[in-house]
């Protein structure tokens, strides 16, 4: 969908992990709604490609290379964004994932390093980026919005999701807690929890989604649209919430189809 170009006018957004997939779609959607966008990614080329797409469409964007698990690089990236745009109002934490960093397996088969890797990539870095964002917002005193990309894995349970599910569940609790802590400062915290998303990384494995009543995988743009809503004035009274964008998968308890039982009319002779 197309957002009104004035929806986020005069806003500056940082997309942490905006170089590909869901993050790239979010960066483009925020720009289409009028925001200046800082795309932070560990790979310069990925971030620059997203920025080129935004600027060629008439938007304003910059690319910053940073390792989001390094506190000094994170602080430097936010200082750069604030200097470039004169301030920042919106932060979207997108980086994370599971497939590329560790295989799915049961808890007894995990080692400490792999467990820490998943928690670092999906939860600890959010502490670093959000802390950097808050330090700027509290000085500016203008309020702001933080949207975290969580997961249906943090809302439900499934075998072999121990580390990833624990990290995403921690992220949704962090979102709620920060909403309470910083509500008086007019800083809103919300999360978007996707189900299965057809990003380029999994495109070769997308063959429908039987778990979702809508019977398709989400597109990155489906997630981006939810983020723009939560980041915008349209959600000015929404904070501490997790919006599931999963095609109804979390509402679909996978019971087998029961055998119909004939109704009995007790008043019949």
C-alpha positions in Angstrom: 0.0 0.0 0.0 1.0 3.6 -0.4 1.3 5.8 2.7 0.5 9.5 2.6 3.9 11.3 2.1 3.1 13.7 5.0 2.3 11.0 7.6 5.8 11.0 9.0 6.9 14.4 7.7 9.6 16.0 9.8 10.3 12.7 11.4 13.7 10.9 11.3 13.8 7.1 11.7 16.6 4.7 12.4 16.2 1.2 11.1 18.6 -1.1 12.9 19.2 -4.0 10.5 17.7 -2.3 7.5 19.9 -3.7 4.8 17.7 -6.5 3.6 14.5 -8.4 3.8 12.0 -7.1 6.3 14.4 -4.3 7.4 14.8 -3.0 3.8 11.0 -3.0 3.3 10.5 -1.1 6.6 13.1 1.5 5.6 11.4 2.0 2.2 7.9 2.2 3.8 9.0 4.8 6.4 10.6 6.9 3.6 7.4 6.7 1.5 5.5 8.1 4.5 7.8 11.1 4.6 10.4 10.1 7.2 14.2 10.7 6.7 15.7 7.2 7.2 19.0 6.1 8.6 19.7 2.5 7.5 22.1 0.8 9.8 23.5 -2.6 8.7 26.6 -4.6 9.4 27.3 -4.7 5.6 27.8 -1.3 4.0 26.8 -2.4 0.5 23.4 -3.7 1.7 22.6 -0.5 3.5 23.8 1.7 0.6 21.6 -0.2 -1.9 18.5 0.4 0.3 19.4 4.1 0.6 19.9 4.3 -3.2 16.4 2.9 -3.7 14.9 5.5 -1.3 16.8 8.5 -2.7 16.0 7.6 -6.3 12.3 7.8 -5.4 12.8 11.2 -3.9 13.2 10.3 -0.3 15.9 11.2 2.2 18.2 8.5 3.6 21.7 7.7 4.8 23.6 4.5 5.3 25.7 3.7 8.3 27.8 0.5 8.8 27.8 -0.8 12.4 28.0 -4.0 14.3 24.9 -3.7 16.5 26.4 -5.9 19.2 29.2 -3.4 19.8 28.1 -0.6 22.1 30.7 1.9 20.8 29.7 1.3 17.2 26.0 1.7 18.2 26.5 4.9 20.0 28.6 6.3 17.1 25.9 5.3 14.6 23.2 7.1 16.6 25.4 10.2 17.0 25.9 10.2 13.3 22.1 9.9 12.6 21.3 12.7 15.0 24.0 15.0 13.5 22.7 14.2 9.9 19.0 14.8 10.6 19.1 17.1 13.5 17.5 14.5 15.7 15.8 11.1 15.6 12.2 10.3 16.5 11.6 6.7 15.5 13.7 3.5 16.1 12.8 0.2 14.5 14.8 -2.8 15.7 14.8 -5.4 13.0 18.1 -7.3 13.2 18.1 -10.9 14.5 17.0 -14.2 13.2 17.9 -17.9 13.7 18.5 -19.9 10.5 21.9 -18.3 9.6 23.4 -18.6 13.1 22.4 -21.9 14.6 20.5 -25.0 13.5 17.0 -25.8 15.0 17.5 -28.4 17.8 16.3 -29.4 21.2 17.7 -27.8 24.3 19.9 -30.8 25.3 21.8 -30.4 22.1 22.7 -26.7 22.5 26.1 -25.5 23.5 26.7 -22.3 25.5 28.2 -20.3 22.6 25.4 -21.0 20.2 22.8 -20.1 22.8 24.5 -16.8 23.6 24.8 -16.0 19.9 21.0 -16.2 19.4 20.3 -14.2 22.5 22.8 -11.6 21.5 21.5 -11.2 18.0 17.8 -11.1 19.0 17.7 -9.5 22.4 20.9 -8.0 23.7 21.5 -5.7 20.7 18.0 -4.2 21.3 19.3 -3.1 24.7 22.2 -1.3 23.1 20.2 0.4 20.3 17.4 1.4 22.5 19.7 2.8 25.2 21.4 4.9 22.5 18.0 6.1 21.2 16.7 7.0 24.7 19.7 9.1 25.5 19.0 11.3 22.5 15.2 11.4 23.0 15.4 12.3 26.7 17.7 15.2 25.9 15.5 16.4 23.1 12.3 16.0 25.2 10.1 15.6 22.2 8.9 12.1 22.7 9.3 9.3 20.1 8.4 5.8 19.1 10.3 2.5 19.2 9.0 -0.5 17.3 10.6 -3.9 17.9 10.3 -6.8 15.5 9.4 -9.8 17.6 8.0 -13.1 16.4 5.1 -15.5 16.8 7.8 -17.7 18.3 7.8 -15.5 21.3 4.0 -15.7 21.7 3.6 -19.5 21.2 5.7 -22.5 21.7 7.1 -25.1 19.3 9.8 -27.8 19.5 13.4 -26.7 18.6 12.6 -23.0 19.2 14.1 -22.7 22.7 16.7 -20.0 22.2 14.9 -18.0 19.5 11.6 -18.3 21.3 13.1 -17.2 24.6 14.8 -14.2 23.0 11.7 -13.0 21.3 9.5 -13.6 24.4 12.1 -11.5 26.2 11.8 -8.8 23.6 8.0 -8.5 23.9 8.4 -8.2 27.7 11.1 -5.6 27.3 8.8 -3.7 25.0 6.0 -3.7 27.6 8.3 -2.7 30.4 9.9 0.2 28.5 6.4 1.4 27.6 5.7 1.8 31.3 9.1 3.3 32.2 9.1 5.9 29.5 5.4 6.6 28.9 5.6 9.8 31.1 8.3 11.0 28.6 5.9 10.4 25.7 8.1 7.7 24.3 6.0 4.8 22.9 7.2 1.2 22.7 5.4 -1.4 20.6 6.3 -4.6 18.8 5.3 -6.4 15.7 5.3 -10.2 15.8 5.4 -11.8 12.3 4.6 -15.3 11.5 6.2 -16.9 8.4 7.6 -14.2 6.1 8.7 -14.7 2.5 12.0 -12.9 2.6 14.7 -13.5 0.0 16.5 -15.7 2.5 13.7 -18.3 2.5 12.2 -17.7 -1.0 13.2 -21.2 -2.2 11.3 -22.8 0.7 8.0 -20.9 0.3 5.3 -23.2 -0.8 2.3 -21.9 1.0 1.6 -21.8 4.7 -1.0 -24.3 6.0 -0.7 -22.9 9.6 -2.2 -19.5 8.6 -5.9 -19.2 7.8 -5.0 -16.7 5.1 -3.1 -19.5 3.4 -0.1 -17.6 2.4 3.2 -16.3 3.8 3.5 -12.7 4.7 5.5 -10.4 2.5 8.1 -8.0 4.0 5.7 -5.2 3.0 3.0 -6.7 5.3 5.3 -6.3 8.2 6.5 -2.8 7.1 2.9 -1.5 6.9 2.3 -2.5 10.6 5.5 -0.8 11.6 4.6 2.5 9.8 1.2 2.4 11.6 2.7 1.9 15.1 5.5 4.5 14.4 3.0 7.1 13.2 0.6 9.6 14.9 -2.2 7.1 13.9 -1.0 5.1 16.9 -0.4 8.0 19.2 -2.3 6.3 22.1 -0.9 2.8 21.5 2.0 1.7 23.6 3.1 -1.5 25.3 1.4 -3.7 22.7 2.5 -6.6 20.4 0.7 -6.7 17.1 0.7 -10.2 15.6 1.0 -10.1 11.8 0.8 -13.8 11.2 -2.1 -14.4 8.9 -4.1 -15.8 11.8 -1.6 -18.6 12.5 -1.7 -17.9 16.2 -5.5 -18.2 16.3 -5.5 -21.6 14.5 -5.2 -24.4 17.1 -4.2 -27.4 14.9 -6.8 -29.9 16.1 -7.8 -32.7 13.8 -11.3 -32.4 12.3 -13.7 -34.0 14.8 -16.4 -36.4 13.8 -19.8 -34.6 13.9 -22.1 -35.7 16.7 -25.8 -35.8 15.8 -27.9 -33.5 17.8 -30.4 -35.2 20.2 -33.8 -33.8 20.7 -34.6 -34.8 24.3 -38.2 -33.8 23.9 -38.8 -36.2 21.0 -40.9 -39.3 21.8 
